[in-house]
Amino acid sequence: MTDPAGILAIDQGTTSTRAILFDVDGAPRAAAQRELSQIFPRPGWVEHDPEEIWRATVAVCRQTIAEAAVDPSAIAAIGITNQRETTVLWERDSGRPIHNAIVWQDRRTAERCTALIEGGHQDAVAATTGLLIDPYFSATKIEWLLDNVEGAHAAAARGALAFGTIDSFLLWRLTGGRRHATDATNAARTLLFDIHRQEWAEALLALFNVPRAILPEVCDTASAFGVTEAELFGAPIPITGIAGDQQAATIGQACLTPGMVKCTYGTGAFALLNTGAEAVASRSRLLTTVAYRIDGRPTYALEGSIFVAGAAMQWLRDGLGLFDHVARSAALAGAADPDSQVYFVPAFTGLGAPHWDPDARGAILGLTRDTGAAEVTRAGLDAVAFQTRDLMEAMGSDGAEPPLALRIDGGMAANDWFLQRLSDILGLPVERPVVVETTAQGAARVAGAATGFYPPLDQAMQSWSRDRLFEPEMSATDRDARYAGWRDAVRRVRGQST
């Protein structure tokens, strides 16, 4: 029998779809990626074409297998990680989506969420789900689809429709419609899942008018999710791991003991603090979520969500034309006037944790006649660091001890200037791992642990290695003064929205 060639990770993100084959040492062996079209039907609305996602997923998997020159039958398993909260409804008999996917960034249900909060539902929802009522999560997206797609309510009531986050939709397609399932990390992001009882919450299904018949089965993060159709990749391949992207990155960063923190910097930025077996209720408007569930036992985390991180730099490139490639941002920021007091609050889709203000909008403040591209670029990178400090401060308010270091990953992890600035603004060491594709690696680790290709997750700490350590160089006085300016800028932006 041929030795297993590796684990194939599918990483379906907000702006691209990737596949990476990881070898037995957890190193990438081959990879492929395709960009994902962003659809903006109206201001504040964001959609994806599920069929484009599906075609890209099949294509990148096939390309990765071909580039690795492996027999598909030698691939031990597939792990899936995905953009969370993004919502798809499809027909069970045909598999056809009834509408574009509504993306996690979408704000079309802001008024509905406000009405629910004003109706006094926030406390009960938070106690059950660990989440706040916000358009970010899936429940009001499902409700909107059922209300606005002709015939959807009736079809859902008779069990003809299926709901899923992207992982669930891909699982359905990969298995030829034989499995309608998700894992606990994705279920925990819907506003419909009781994270304490680990089951769908009937009271919330009633509140959001969601029929139970459309919901997927909720499984452990490492589970036997099914087997791919043989014709897709040349051989049937078991699917044994699913995790939402931020939870997968937590696993890939080996933040597997209470008190460890990672932050992933992609389109948005997401910090997760492992809290172990305790679901800590935040007093600082952070989210309580499932980090992973193994053998029926959930491990929890506190999460802070920044809606706009790398997307701010993309806007400075594409919207303002300040540079032609994001990699240029480091040199520009380094050339900025060190005394500049420019602040950029990138609230393009409102503000996430700890503010949760869907009505806030972006602004650049503190402009003077000598402000140029360098100062605005630095303000964009600073904004990501300041928002991260917002999250670290909130975690401290919830009783978390300051971490020994912050482990980082995502696209912005390649920017050394930003990582040094992040360390300076936080007053914390920042660690970059050797393998920065930690989201995909986490999905592979879960799938490999389920099959025995990799050791159990509790031994994954030994496989993590650091590429570089960034330590604070800025004085505490300067750090706190700059942060005070940021907080004032946020207050001004929020003031404009009221």
N, C-alpha and C positions, 0 to 999 in steps of 0.2 A: 504494500500500500504506500502511495506517495505521501511524504511528509506534508503537513499543511503549509501553504505558501504565505499565509498571513490573514489578517482581518481587513475587510473592506469597509471603510467608514463612508457613509453618505452624510454630507454636511449641507443641508438645505437652508441657506441664510436669506436675509432680507434683500441683499443686492446681488447674490450669486449662488450657484449650486456647484458643489465640489464633491469629488470622490478622491479618497486617499487610501492606498493599500499600505498597511503597517506590518512590518516584519515581527519576528518573535521577540526582538529587543525593544519593540515599540517605536522604531524609527520609520519614517516615511520611505516607501520603496518606489512608488509611482503615484502620480496625481494628475487630475484634470479639473478644469473649472470653466463654467459658462456664466456670463453676466445675466442678470434677470431684469426684464423691463419693469419700470415703475409706472403705474397708471394713476393719474390724478384727475378723476372726473369733475371734481369741484374743489375749491379751497378747503383744506383740512381733510379731504378724503384721499385714501391711499388704497390701491387694489393691486393684486397680482393675478395673472392668468394661470389657473391650476394646470391647464394642459401644457403651457410652456414649461412650468416646473417639472411636470412628468417627463416631457421629452428631454429636457436637459438632464434629469436624473439618470435616465437610461443611457443617454449619450456619454456622460462623464464616467459612468461605471464601465461601460464598454471600452472607452478609451484608456482608462486606467488599467484595466485587465490586459489590454493589448500591449500597452507600453511596458508593463511589468513582465510580459511574456510568460504568463503562468497559465496553467490549465484551470479553467473556472472551477472544476471539480475539486481542485486542491485548496480553494479558499475556505477557511475554516468556518467563517460566519460573516454576517453583515451587521453593523451597528448603525443606527440612524440617529442623527441629531438635527434639530430643526429650529427655525424661528418660532417662538412660542406665541400663543394667543391668536395668531392669524387663523381665520375661520373659513372653512369650506363646507358647503352642503352639496351632496351629490345624490343622484338617483341610484337606488340599490340595484335595479335590474340592468341598467346600462353602464353605470359608473360615471355618467356624465354630470359634471358640476352644473348646478342650476343658476350660477352667477359667478362672477369673478370672486376670488378670495378677498376678504376684507382684512387688511394688514393691521398688525398690532399698533401701528402709528396712527391709524385712522381715528378721527374725532367726530364722526357724523352722529354719534349717539350721546354727545355731551349734554344736550338738553334732557334727554331721558335719564341720564345718570344724576343730573341735578335734581330732577323731580323725585327720584328714589331717595336721595339723601334728605331732601326737604320733607319727604314722607316718613322719615324716622327709621329707615331701614339699615343705616350704616353700621350701627353697633352689632346687630345680629349677624349681618353678612360678614363682618370682620371676625367675630367670634367663631364662626363656622369655617370660613375659608382662609383666614389670615390676610385677606386682601382688602383694599378699599374699593368702593364703588367708583369706577372710572371707565371711560371708553376704551382704555388700553386692553381690558380683559375680554374674553370671548362672549360672555353671556348676552350683553346687549347687542353684539354683532349678530348672534344667532337670531335674536328677537327681531332685529331689523330685517334680516333676510326673510324670515317667515312672514313678516308683515308686508314686505314690499315686492316679493316675487310672486307673480300670479299663481294661485293654486298651491303654494308651498305649505300653508297651514293644513290644508286637507290631506295633502300627500304625506306630511309628517305624521299626522294623527293616525293614518292607516299603516304607518311603518314603511312607507315607500322611499323615505329619504334617510340619509346617514349624515351625521355631523362628524367633523374631525378637525383637529389642528393638523398642520402639514404632515407630521409623522404618521398620523392615522390614515390620511388620504394616500400617502405613498405606500404604506403597508397594504392597504386594500388593493391598490394597483399591482404591487409587486407579487402579491399572492393570488392574483386573479380573482379577487373578490371573496376569498375564502376566510379572511380574518378582518374583523372590524374591532380594533383594539387600540389602546394607547397605554402609556405608562403613567405612574403616579405623579411624576414631575410635570408632565403636560396637563394632566387632569387638574392639578392644583392651580393652574393658571386660568381656569375658565370662569370663576365666580360661582361654580355650581357644585364644587366638590368639598366634602367635609374632610379636612386634612387630619382631624383627630380620629374619626371613625373609619377613615379611608374608604369612603363610598359616596356615591352621588347623593346630594341632599334634597329630599323631596320638597321641603319648604322653599328652597331656592328655585327648583324647577317650576314651582307654581308662581313664584314671584316674577320670574322672567318669562313665563309662558313658553317653556321649553318642554316638549313631550319626551318622556324617558325613552321612547322607542327609537329615537334618533341617536342616542348616545353610545359610544364605544365601551367595550369591556375595559376595565382598568387593571393593569398587570404590574408586577414588579418591574423595576428598571432593567434588570437582567432576567429575561424570561424566554421561553420558546414561543416566539411570536408567529412562527409560520415558516414557510419555505417559498422561495421565489419560483415563478413559472420557469421551467427549464429553457424555453426558447428565448427568454430575455437576455441571458448572458452565456448560454451554451451548456449550462448544467444547473440543476436546482441547488440553491445556496440557502442554508438556514439563516433566519434573522433572529438574533438572540439578545439584542440590546437596543433600547430606545431611551433617549433622555433629551429634554429641552436643552437648547444650546448653552444657556448659562450654567445649568446643572452639569452638563457634560464637561464644560470647561473647569468647573470646580473639581470634578474627578480627574481630569487631565492634569490639573495643577497639584494633585495629591493633597488637596485641602480636606482631609478625611478625619481630622480630629477637631474637637470643639475649640474655638478661638482662632482658627486659621481663616484667613481672608484672601480672596482673589478678586481682581477686577478685570473684566474683558472690555477692550476698547475697539468697538467696531462702528457700525452705523450709530448706535447708541453706546452707552457704557453701563455695565451692571456689576455691582459689587455684592458678593455673597459671603456671609460670615457663618461658618459651621457652628450650630448650637447643639449638635448631638441629638439625643433622644428627646430633648425638651423643645416643644414648640413655643418659643418665647414670644409673648404678645408685646409688640412695640408700643412705646409711649411717644415715639418720635415720628410717626407716620411712615415707618419702614414696613415692608411686607414680611409676613411669616409664611414660609413656603417649604415645600418638600425638596430637600437636596438630592435624595435618591431613596429608593426602597429596595431592599434586598431581603429575600426569604420572609417577606411579609412585614418586615420591621422598617418603618420610615426613619430616616435621619433628616433633621430639619435645618433650616437656615433662616437668617434674617437677610433680606435683600433690599438694596437700594437701586432704583432704576433711573438712569439718566437718558432721556429720550434722544438727545442730539449730542454726539461726540465727533466721530469721524465725519458725520454728515455735515457738521459745521465747516470742516476744512474743504469738503467737496463743494460747498456753496461758495466759499471764498475763492475757490478755483474756477468753478463753472458760472456762478452767478455774478461775481465781481471781477473775475479775470486777474486776480492778484498774482497768480503764478500758474505755470502751465502743467505742473506735476506736483502732487501732494508732497513728494520727497523734497521739493524746493522749500517747503514751509520752514524747515529747521534752520536753513541758512538765513532766510528772511527774518525769522524771529530773533535769531542771534544778532542781527544787525540793527535791531530796534533801539531807539533811544531808551536807555535804562530808567530815565526819569519819567517816561510817558505814563499817564494815568488813564489810558484808554481801556474800557471794559466792554466786552461783547457778551451779551446774554442771548444765547441761541435758542430762544423759546419758540421755535418754528411751529411746534405742535403742542404748545403749552409747556409747563414745567412738571417734571416727575418728582421723585422723592427728594427731600422730605416735604415739598411744597404742595404737590398735587393740585396745580392750578391749570385747568384745561383752557382757560381764557387768556392767560398771559401770552404775549407775543414778543418776538425778538427785538433787540435794540443794540446799537453801538453807542456808547456814552463816553463823554470826556474828550471829544474831538477838538483839536486846535488847528490853527493854520498850518503848523508844521507836521501834522499827522500824515503818515504815508502808508504804503502797503506793508512795510515792515512792522509798524506799530499795530495795525489791525490784525495782521497774521499772528503776532505774538499774543494779542488779546484773545484770538480764537483758541490757541493752544492753552493759554492760561485758563480759559473758561472751562475746559475739560478738567483741569487740575482743581480748580475751585469747586466745581460740582462734586468731584470726588471727596474733597475735604468736607463738603456739606454732609455726605454720606457717612464719613468716618466720625464726624461730630455727633451725628444722630445715633450711630451705633454705641458711642460712648455714653450718650444720655440714656440708652437702654440698658446700661450696666456692663457693656463689653469692655474688657481690659484692652488697652492699646496693643495691637499686634506687634510681634517682633519685626515683621516686615509685611509689605503688601506684594503679593505675587500678581504679575500682570501678563496679559496676552492680548491677542487681536492685532488688527492691522497697524494700529498706532504704536505697537510695541517695537517697531523697527526704527522709530524716531528717537534717537539718543537725546537730542535737545529736550524733547517733551518729557522723557523719563527723568532727566535730571531736574527739570522744572517741577515735575510732579513730586519728586522726593523733597524738593525745597519747600513747596507749598504745604505738603502734608507734615513735614518734619519727621518723616519715616523713611527707613531704607526701602527701596523698591527692587524687587528681584525679577529678572527676565529669564525664563527657562531656555534650555538648549532647543527644545522642540516648541516653537511658538504656536503651532497648529493644535492647541490644547483642546479645542472644542471637538474636533474630529478625533483626536487621540483619546479623549474621554469616552466617546461613543465606542471606539475600538476596544478600549480597556474593559468596558462593561460587557460587550459582546464576547470578548476573549475570555473573561473570567467565567462567563456562563458555560463555555464549552471546554474549559481547561487549557485553552491555548495560552492564556495568561494566568498568573496566580490570582487568588482571591483579592478583592479590592483592598482589604485591610493590609495587604502587603505592597500596595502600589507606591507607598511612600518611598520605598527603596529605589524605585525606578526613575524618580524625578531628579533632574540635575539642573544646576544654574549656569546660565551663560554669562550673566553680568549682574553686578550689584551696583546700584546707584544710591549714594548716601547724601543727606542734606548738607548743603553748603551755605544756604541763605541764613542770615541771622534771624533769631526769633522775632525781633522787633520789626524787621522788614517784612517777614512772613505774615505777621498778624496785621500790619498796616495794610498790606495788599489785600488780605482777606476781608478786612473791614470795608475796603472800597468795593469789593465784589458784593458783599451783602447789601450795601447801600444801592448798588446798581440793580440788584434783584428786587429790592423794595420799590424802586422807581418803575420797573417794568410791570410789577404786579399792581401798582397803583394806577397805571394806565388802563388796566383791564377791568377796573371797577367803576 
